[in-house]
Amino acid sequence: MANLTVTIEDEVLMKARMRALEQGTSVNALLRDYLRAYASEEVTRAMDDLVKLAKRARSASGKGGRTWTRDGLHER
C-alpha cells in the first residue's frame, strides 16, 4: 500500500479528526474511502449510461411506455 502526503490547514485537520472520532473512524480511513469511490467513477459513469440506454429503449412502465395490460398478459 502506498503513502500519500497531504497539506491542509491545522484547524481543518483538527475539526476533521474530531468529526471522524465522533463517527468511530479516522481521517485516514475517510480519505481512503473517498479516494476509492473517486477512483471507481467509471462504475458510476457506466450506470449512468445504462440508465440512458433504458430510457431510450422505452421499456418503462409509465405514461406512453407500456403497451400491455395485466389482463391482456393473463388472457387464455
N, C-alpha and C positions, 0 to 999 in steps of 0.2 A: 504494500500500500504506500502511496506517495504522501509526502507532507506538503502543505501549502502555507505560505506566509501571507497574511492579510493585514493591511494597515487601516486602522479605524480609530476614531476619537475615543479617548478614555471613558467619557461619560456614556457614549453609546454602548460600548462594551460592558460597562458596569450594569446598565439597565437591561441589556440582553441577557447577561448572566443571571440577574435576579429573576427575570421572567422565565428563563429556562429552568432555574431551580424550582420555581413555583409549579412548573409543569413536569417536574421529575426527570428532566433531561439536561443536556449540556449544550452550550453554544456550538461546540464541535459537532455533536450529533445533528443539531438543527441545520448547520451549514452542509454537512454531508448529505442529509436527506434532501435539502433543497437542490444541491448540485446534481444528485442522482435523478431527481424529477426533471430538472432543467435539461440534462443530457438526454433524457428519453422523450424529448419534444417530438421526435419522429413518430412515436406512437400516437401522440395527440393529433398530429397532422394527418396520420393515416385514418384515425377515427373520424376526423372532420371530413375527409374525402369520402369515406364510406357513407356518412350521413347525407352528403351532397348527392351521391350516386343513388341512394334510396329515394330521395326526394324527386330526382329526375325520372325514376322508374315508375312514378305514380302508383305505387303499390300501397300507399297509406289508406287507412280506412276512414278518412274524413270526407268532407263535402267534395264531391266530384272524384274521389279516389276509389271508392268501392262501387263495383257494378253488380254485385251479387247480394242476395238477401239470405238470411239464415234459413227461412222456409224453402227457398229455392235450392239450397245446398242439400236439404234433407228430403226433397221430393223423391218418391219411389215410383 
